């Protein structure tokens, strides 16, 4: 997991100064939010492979969501 975080940190070190120098504040904010989400997701997936965390299957979650949505809409 340390290698993933190190790689993400290096990429952020390359991207953030460019966005700051170009004064692209909205892009920097969205990059930061998406980068944090990606880091959390990568940690969860790596934790799943290590057996420490149980992450549900994406397909099952999407299927449950849309099944509930369609039943509410009457489709």
C-alpha positions, -999 to 999 in steps of 0.1 A, spaced: 0 0 0 29 23 6 39 20 -30 5 31 -42 5 61 -18 40 70 -29 31 69 -65 0 90 -60 21 115 -39 47 118 -67 20 124 -94 4 151 -71 38 167 -67 40 170 -104 5 183 -111 -3 206 -82 25 232 -89 15 234 -125 -21 241 -116 -10 267 -90 13 285 -115 -15 286 -140 -39 299 -113 -64 272 -122 -81 271 -88 -112 252 -98 -91 225 -115 -69 223 -85 -100 219 -62 -115 192 -84 -81 175 -87 -77 174 -50 -112 160 -43 -109 133 -70 -73 125 -59 -85 120 -23 -114 98 -35 -90 78 -56 -66 73 -27 -93 61 -4 -106 38 -31 -71 24 -38 -66 18 -1 -99 -1 2 -91 -23 -28 -57 -31 -15 -72 -38 19 -96 -62 2 -67 -81 -14 -50 -83 20 -82 -96 35 -84 -68 61 -114 -50 46 -145 -63 28 -156 -41 -1 -188 -50 -18 -189 -58 -55 -196 -28 -77 -220 -46 -100 -241 -58 -70 -243 -22 -56 -253 -8 -90 -279 -35 -96 -295 -30 -61 -296 8 -67 -312 7 -101 -336 -21 -91 -348 0 -62 -350 31 -84 -370 14 -111 -394 -1 -86 -400 34 -72 -406 48 -106 -428 19 -116 -407 8 -145 
